[in-house]
Amino acid sequence: MRRRPRMQVVGSGIAPVKSDLVSLHRVLVRISDHLREATDEVGGEEEEVEEAYVETERHLRGMAMLLYRLMLRADKEVGGRAALDQLDLREFNEHFKFLKRLFPFI
Protein backbone atom coordinates (compact mmCIF):
# COMPACT_ATOMS: atom_id res chain seq x y z
CA MET A 1 0.00 0.00 0.00
CA ARG A 2 1.35 3.42 -0.97
CA ARG A 3 1.95 5.91 1.81
CA ARG A 4 -0.14 9.04 1.80
CA PRO A 5 2.02 12.14 1.36
CA ARG A 6 1.94 14.79 4.08
CA MET A 7 1.82 18.50 3.35
CA GLN A 8 4.79 19.34 5.59
CA VAL A 9 7.06 17.36 3.24
CA VAL A 10 6.58 20.12 0.66
CA GLY A 11 8.00 22.73 3.02
CA SER A 12 10.75 20.51 4.45
CA GLY A 13 13.43 21.44 1.94
CA ILE A 14 13.20 18.07 0.19
CA ALA A 15 12.05 18.50 -3.40
CA PRO A 16 8.67 16.71 -3.61
CA VAL A 17 7.84 14.36 -6.48
CA LYS A 18 5.00 15.21 -8.82
CA SER A 19 2.82 12.27 -7.74
CA ASP A 20 2.87 13.56 -4.13
CA LEU A 21 2.02 17.07 -5.30
CA VAL A 22 -0.93 15.73 -7.31
CA SER A 23 -2.23 13.76 -4.29
CA LEU A 24 -1.96 16.77 -1.99
CA HIS A 25 -3.64 19.02 -4.56
CA ARG A 26 -6.55 16.56 -4.75
CA VAL A 27 -6.90 16.62 -0.96
CA LEU A 28 -7.10 20.42 -0.95
CA VAL A 29 -9.73 20.41 -3.70
CA ARG A 30 -11.80 17.86 -1.76
CA ILE A 31 -11.53 19.88 1.43
CA SER A 32 -12.63 22.98 -0.46
CA ASP A 33 -15.62 21.17 -1.95
CA HIS A 34 -16.71 19.81 1.45
CA LEU A 35 -16.23 23.20 3.06
CA ARG A 36 -18.39 24.85 0.42
CA GLU A 37 -21.16 22.27 0.93
CA ALA A 38 -21.01 22.57 4.72
CA THR A 39 -21.08 26.36 4.56
CA ASP A 40 -24.14 26.25 2.32
CA GLU A 41 -25.87 23.87 4.75
CA VAL A 42 -25.27 25.98 7.86
CA GLY A 43 -26.15 29.22 6.18
CA GLY A 44 -23.32 30.91 4.40
CA GLU A 45 -25.26 34.13 4.64
CA GLU A 46 -24.32 34.65 8.28
CA GLU A 47 -21.43 37.11 8.48
CA GLU A 48 -19.20 35.07 10.81
CA VAL A 49 -19.61 31.90 8.76
CA GLU A 50 -18.95 33.80 5.55
CA GLU A 51 -15.80 35.47 6.94
CA ALA A 52 -14.39 32.15 8.14
CA TYR A 53 -15.23 30.50 4.82
CA VAL A 54 -13.60 33.28 2.76
CA GLU A 55 -10.39 33.23 4.82
CA THR A 56 -10.13 29.44 4.74
CA GLU A 57 -10.80 29.35 0.99
CA ARG A 58 -8.10 31.97 0.44
CA HIS A 59 -5.52 29.70 2.07
CA LEU A 60 -6.83 26.53 0.40
CA ARG A 61 -6.70 28.14 -3.04
CA GLY A 62 -3.33 29.74 -2.39
CA MET A 63 -1.83 26.41 -1.39
CA ALA A 64 -3.53 24.61 -4.31
CA MET A 65 -2.11 27.18 -6.74
CA LEU A 66 1.37 26.76 -5.25
CA LEU A 67 1.13 22.97 -5.58
CA TYR A 68 -0.05 23.33 -9.18
CA ARG A 69 2.93 25.55 -10.05
CA LEU A 70 5.22 22.99 -8.43
CA MET A 71 3.59 20.20 -10.47
CA LEU A 72 4.36 22.14 -13.65
CA ARG A 73 7.93 22.68 -12.46
CA ALA A 74 8.31 18.97 -11.66
CA ASP A 75 7.22 18.12 -15.21
CA LYS A 76 10.27 19.97 -16.53
CA GLU A 77 12.77 18.33 -14.19
CA VAL A 78 14.53 15.02 -14.63
CA GLY A 79 13.23 12.73 -11.90
CA GLY A 80 9.95 14.64 -11.60
CA ARG A 81 10.92 16.59 -8.47
CA ALA A 82 10.14 20.27 -7.87
CA ALA A 83 12.66 22.30 -5.90
CA LEU A 84 11.19 25.17 -3.88
CA ASP A 85 12.86 28.56 -3.77
CA GLN A 86 12.61 31.05 -0.90
CA LEU A 87 9.46 32.68 -2.32
CA ASP A 88 7.78 29.29 -2.61
CA LEU A 89 8.72 28.43 0.97
CA ARG A 90 7.43 31.74 2.28
CA GLU A 91 4.12 31.23 0.46
CA PHE A 92 3.94 27.62 1.65
CA ASN A 93 4.51 28.61 5.28
CA GLU A 94 1.86 31.35 5.15
CA HIS A 95 -0.84 28.96 3.95
CA PHE A 96 0.34 25.86 5.82
CA LYS A 97 0.35 27.57 9.22
CA PHE A 98 -3.31 28.54 8.80
CA LEU A 99 -4.48 25.26 7.24
CA LYS A 100 -2.66 22.98 9.70
CA ARG A 101 -4.61 24.48 12.62
CA LEU A 102 -7.93 23.64 10.95
CA PHE A 103 -6.97 20.42 9.20
CA PRO A 104 -4.25 18.64 11.22
CA PHE A 105 -4.42 15.58 8.96
CA ILE A 106 -2.92 17.34 5.93
FENSUL-V880520 format. One record per helix or strand of 2 or more residues. SS is the DSSP state (H for helix, E for strand). FROM is the first residue (numbers start at 0). LEN is the number of residues. Records with the same first field share a line. If there is no record, write none. Layout:
SS: FROM-LEN, FROM-LEN
This chain:
H: 6-6, 17-25, 46-30, 85-17
E: 15-2, 80-2
